[in-house]
Amino acid sequence: MKVIKTTDKNFTKEFQEILNRGKMDISNVENIVKEIINEVKNEGNKALFRHISKFDKWTPTKNEDLEISKSEMKKAYDNLDEELKKALHLAYNRIKAYHEKQLPKSWLDFEENGSILGQKVTPVNRAGVYVPGGKAFYPSSLLMNVIPAIVAGVREIIVTTPVIENKPNELLLAALYICGAPKTFKVGGASAIAALSYGTESIPKVDVITGPGNIFVATAKKLVYGDVNIDMIAGPSEIGIIADNSAKPDYVAIDLLSQAEHDEMASSILITDSEMLAIKTLEKIKKFLKELERREIAQKSIEERGAIIITQNIEEAINFMNEIAPEHLEILTKNPFELLPYIQNAGAIFLGEYTPEPIGDYIAGPNHTLPTGGTAKFYSPLNVEIFMKKSSIISFSKKAMEEMGKSCAILAKTEGLTAHQKSVLQRFK
């Protein structure tokens, strides 16, 4: 794992490499994804059958083969271990309660001259949710994407997920049932994004697509944006930790590995003003690596994309972490809430030694679909508003028109828009 000090001569170069961690070279896959999208647009289900046969190791023969039935979902739920069932319901309820607090409101403002201004908030009619299913299955991603859409009041939610060898994951099926058994189709990758964007004989066109995925999914979302709305272009998972000498090295080490085990491309970054903590954390990482089921993945991630930065003080640590703008940020210091006002850029902030990042992945309530690769400088976590749209409300009285109409006409005339000008002045005749 790379260890650098802010006083090192080559620190600027090393730090720039960390800042560039999220850059995805989509040039190698863009033409492939464009071809997949065009095939789905032109051929519909026929193209989906072909793509599923090629990538997912089974071949649908009729349209009905694409959809997962509600009875399959209920059967999986009924057969689920009771403790696991309880955990899923706890997660569902906490995620739902948190997102209900985010709901924006419609409002009207009545002015003295009789004019009325306001905002009308309306859910989109149909939302598409993509759930990964290649290297691993993530029922938590299903909950985090479907629940905000439910809270927003979306009329119809369409889920797509790749199903290898036509064997749906039982836990995912149970989670679908808990979410109200939305229409779910066994389609993955760029093909699923294309189907959701343009529609096929089986999969209806949606208004917005959310959910994480690999580089093919991310590229497809980027290419279809504008025809549909999307949540964000998410890259590999990442964690940043700010820690001082009060932090426990075993907590820091295992929390860094909690992201490294996701993906070889994941980034785990510790910034600390304690060289002793850095040394002890490295020792603990070596110990914990031996115990992980996904050891090879985590080890490659830590070795190639992990870093420990040793700063001169905590203020310097905060400044560099704000530049990194991590997806997940843990603050493991003596008084973590004292640092909170100075954190400007992070997808989710975890405060204190009893708040490890996985708590946010599953059970805390806030969404775990977060901006990556430094995009937390301008993106927010997935929330109910992505599934809603706002309309402005305007109603002028005659008195309001008399007070402001001529000023409006002058501005229109200045811009050379004669019809605009006359549209207003016509009200004075």
N, C-alpha and C positions, 0 to 999 in steps of 0.2 A: 504494500500500500504506500502510495506516495506521501512523504512527509516533507513539508516546506515551511520555512519561516519567512515572515514578512520582511525580515532584514536581509534575506539572501539576495545576492546580486541578480540572480535570474528569476526572482519572484514574479515580476510583471509578466514575463513570458509564460511561466507556469500557471499563473492565475488566469491569463487569457484563454488558455486551453480549457480550464474549468468553465469559463463563461461560454465557450463554444460547444459545450457538451450536448446541447439540445438540437444542434443543427442536423437536419436529416437531408441526405442527398437523395432526392426522389427522382433524379434524372434517369437512374437505371431502371426504375419501375414505372415511370410515368406513361410511357408508350404502351406498356402491357396493360396498365389500368385503363387507359383511354380505349383500348381495343375491347376490353371486358365490358366497359360501360356501354359502348356503341352496340355490342352484340346483344346486351340485355334490352336496350332501347328498341332495337330493330326486331328482335326475335322473341322477346318475352320469356315465357317458361321454357321454351325449347333451348334457349341459351343457358338458363339456370340448370336444366337437366345435364347438359354437357359439362358445365363447370363443376357441378357437384360430383359427377362421375370421375372427373380428372383430379380434383383436389381432396374430396372427402371420402373416397373409396366405397361409394355405393351409387347405384343408378336408379333414380326415380323413373317410373314408367307412366304415371298419370298425375294430373294436377293435385289430386287429393294426397298424394304421397308426401308433398312438401309440408303439410301442416301437421303440427302436433295436436292431438285431440285433447279436449278438456278431461276426458275420462282417464287418459294417461297421466295427466297432472294430478288428478284426485287420487288415483291409485298409488302414485309415488308418495303423496302427502300422507295417506292413510298408513302406509308401510314405514314411514319415517320413525326413527328412534325418538322417543318422547323428549329426551334432553335436547336433542338437536332441533326438534319441533319447537320446543320452548324458547330456544336461543333465537330461532328465526322470527318468531312472533315478537320477542323482546326488541330485536333489531327493527322490525317493521314499525312497531309502535313508536319507538324513539325517533326514527327517521321521519315518520309522518308528523309527529308533534313538533319537531324542529322546523320542518318546512312549512307547516301551517302558520308559523310566526312570520314567514317571509312574504306572505300574500300581499301584493300591492292592492290599493283600494281605488275605486272610482270616486270622483269627487266633482262638485259643482261650486263655483264661486259667483255670488250675485253682487254686482256692482250697483252703486247708487243711481247711475244713469239708466238702469234697466238692462244692461248687457249681462250676458251669462257666459262664463268661461269654465271649462272643466276638462276632465279626463275620464274616458270609458275604458275599462280593462276587460278584455275578452280572451278566453283560452283559444288556442288553435283548435281546429276541428280534429286533426289527426296527427299523432306523433309516432315516429319510428325510433325504436331503441335497439341498438346493436350490442349483443353480449358475446364477448370472445369465448371460444371453445376449442382452441387448438392445443397449446401446450398444457393448459390447465382450465378448469371450470371455475367460474366466479359468480356464484349466486348473489354475493354481496353487490356486485356491479349491477345485477338485475334490479335489486331493491333500490339502489341509489339512483337509478335512472327512471324506473317506473313510478316510484312513489311521488316524486315531485310533479310528474304529469298527472297523477290521480288527484293530488292536492290542488293543482291548477284548474282542474275541471275539464281536462281534455276528453272529448266525446269518445274517441277510439284510439287505442294504443296498439301498435303493431310491433311485435318483437321478432328479431331474426338472430339466429345463432348457428354456427357450423356444427353439424352432428357427424362425427367420424364413424364410418361403417354403419350408419343409421342406428346408432345406439345412444339415445339421449341420456344425459346424466340425471340420475334419480333425484339428487339434491336440487338441481336446477329446476326440474319438473315440479318438485314440492314448493319451491320458492315462487314459481309461476302461479301455482294454485293459491298461495297466500296472497298474491297480488291481484286476485280476482280472475285468474285464468285468461289473460289477454290473448288475442290471436297471435300464434307463434309459428314461425316458419323455419324449416331446417335448411337455411341458406347462410353462407358465411362469406367473408372477404369482400373484395370490391364488388362482387356480384350482388351481394345483399344491399350494399349502399346504392347501387344503380337501381335495383328493383324498388327500393323504398323511395328513391328520387323520382322515378318516371312511371312506376307501376308495371305490373304484368297481369296475365290472366288470373293469377291467384293473389298476388300481393298488391294492395292498393297504394297509390301514391300518397305520400305524407307531406306535411308542411314543415316539419323540423325533424332532424336526426340527431340523436345523442348516443354517447357510449364510446368506450375506448376500443382500440384494435391495433393490429400491426401496421407496418409501413404501407401495405397495400390498402388497408382500410383508411388510414390517415390521408393517403394521396387521393383516394376516391372522394373522401369528404371535401377535400380542398377543391377538387375539380367540379363537383356538383353544387358547391356553394353559390347561391344566387338563384338557382332553380328551386332549391329548398334552403331553409336556414339550418345551421349546424351549431353545436355547442362550442367546440374548439378543436384545434388540431393537437391532439395529445401525443407526446413522445414517451420514451422510457421513464419508468418511475424513478423518484429521487428523494433523498432526505438530506436535510442540513441540520446540524446540531451545534448550538452555541453552549459551551460548558466552561465552568471554572473549576477550581480545585476542590469544590465541595461535591462534585458529581462522582457517582460510583462508576468505575471503569467497566464493570460487567454490564451495567445498564446501558452505557454508551455503546459498547461493543455489539451487544445483541440487537440494539435498535438500528445500528448501521447495517447489520446483516439482514434485518427484516426487510429492507428494500433490495439489498444485493441479491437475495434469493429469488426475486421476481424475474430477473432478466439479466443476461450478460451485459446488456447496455445500460443497466440501472446505475445511478450515481449515488454514492454515499459520502458525505463530506462533513467532517468535524472541524470546527474552528474553536480554539481554546487558547487561553493565556497561560495555561499550565503545561509545561513540557513533561512533567511527571505524569499527568493524566494521559497525555499522548502516548507515552511509552507503555504505561499499564494497559491502555485500551488496545494497543497492538498485540500485546501478549494475550489478552482475553479473546480477541478476534481469532487468533490461531487456535485457541482452545475450543471455542464454540463451532468453528468451521468443521471440526471432526465429527460433530454431533448432528449436522444438518442432513436431511434427506436430499436436498438440492445443493449439495456441497460444491459440485463442479461449477454450477451456474454462479453461485455466490462468490466462489473463489476468483473466478475470472472477472466478475464485476468489480470486486474489491481491488484486485491487482491492476486492472486496466483503467478503471474509471473512479476508483475511490481516492480520497485525499484527506490528509490531516494538515491543517494550517495552524501554525503556532504564532500567535500575535503578541504584541507587547502589553496589551491591556484589553479589557472587555469592550471598551468603546470602539477600538479598532476592529474587533471581531464582529460587532454589529454592523459597522460600515461595509465590511467585505461581504457579509451575509446578505445585506440589502442589495448589493450588486449582483450576487448569485441569484437572488429571488427564487428560493427553492419551492418545490411543490409542497413538501412537508417540512416544517421547521419545529424542532424541539428546543426548548430553552431549559437547560439543566444547570441552573445556577442557584446560589443561596437564596436570592429573592427574585424569582423569575418575573413576577408581575411588575417589578421596577423597570424591567427592560422593555415591556410591551409597548409603551408610548413611542419608542424609538425604532420599532420594527415597521418598515414601510412596505416591503415586498415579500409576501409569502402566500401560498395557496391556503394552507391551514397552519395554525400555530398551536403547539402543544406545550402547556406550561406545567413544569414540575415533574419530579421523578416518578410519580404514580400515573403519568399520562403518556405512556408509550404510543407511538404512531399507530400500531395495529388497533388500538381502541377506537381511533377515528375511522379505520377501514371498515369496521363491523358494527359497532354497538353504540357509539357516543350519540349520533344523531345528525351532525352536519355532514354534508355530502363529501364523498371521497373521490369524486370526479373533479380533478383539480388541474390548474394550469402547470405545465412543465417547461423545462428548458429555458427558464428566465422569463416566460410570458406572464408570470404572476405580477410583473410590473404594470400590466395593462389588462389582464384577464381576471375574472372572478371564478370561484367554484361554480359548478352546475347548481342551478337554483330554479325555483318555480317560474321565474320570469322568462326563462328561455322557452317555456311552453305557453306564454301569454303574449298578447300584443296590446298596444295602447293606441286609442284613438282620441284626438283632441276634439273638444266640444266647444262650439262658438255660436252664440246667438246675440245679435245686436238689436237693440230697440231703435225706434226712430230718433229718440233723443241722443242716443249714443252715436248714431250715424251723423247727426247734425254737429256733434261735438268733434268728431274725429275723421269724418269722411273726406273733407277737403284736404287734410294733411295726407291722407292715403292717396288721393288723386294726384297730388303734387309729386309724391314719391314715384308713382306709376309713370307719370309724364316724364320725369327725369330719366327713367330707365328706358324710355321710348316705347312703352307698352300702352298704346292708345286705347285698345279695347278694355284693358284693366282700368284705365282712367275713366272711360265713359261708363263702365259698369257701375262705378261708384257714383259718378255725377248724375246718372240716370235716376237715382233715388231722390234727387232733389227737385225733379221736374214735377 
